[in-house]
Amino acid sequence: MNQPTTATSSNTFPSLDRPRIYGLWSLLALAAAATLLATQVQAQPAEPAAAASATSAESTTAAKYDPKDLERAFNFMDKTSDGKVSRDEASNFRGVSKHFDQADLNKDNFLSREEFDNAMNRSKAH
């Protein structure tokens, strides 16, 4: 008698191996963290001038994102692999799309890797 076959988790995503799945989860976690940090930055009240100058000195020593994590996140968003993230590519990432204009310093409607890194590290410093 033939036994019915059931799909196992190894057959569900045959082209994805375990390290790639963990890598995708890491990127999703990084995107979620960026969104949360961006939300926190927006929710903070303005600082008095004296406190702002003290905070600016602290922000230079604040912990920053790991460059490898930023590279992975940037490359994940850069679907066309052209070394820049368009507004359309960023639209799937709420925190990035919400702050796209602030991060796009040269106003070319693309985020370079440098602009992305600077924006992410500024959000973490606060």
BELHU-V565978 format. One record per helix or strand of 2 or more residues. SS is the DSSP state (h for helix, s for strand). FROM is the first residue (numbers start at 1). LEN is the number of residues. If there is no record, write none. Layout:
SS & FROM & LEN
SS & FROM & LEN
This chain:
h & 9 & 4
h & 18 & 26
h & 49 & 11
h & 67 & 11
s & 84 & 3
h & 87 & 4
h & 94 & 5
h & 100 & 4
s & 110 & 3
h & 113 & 13
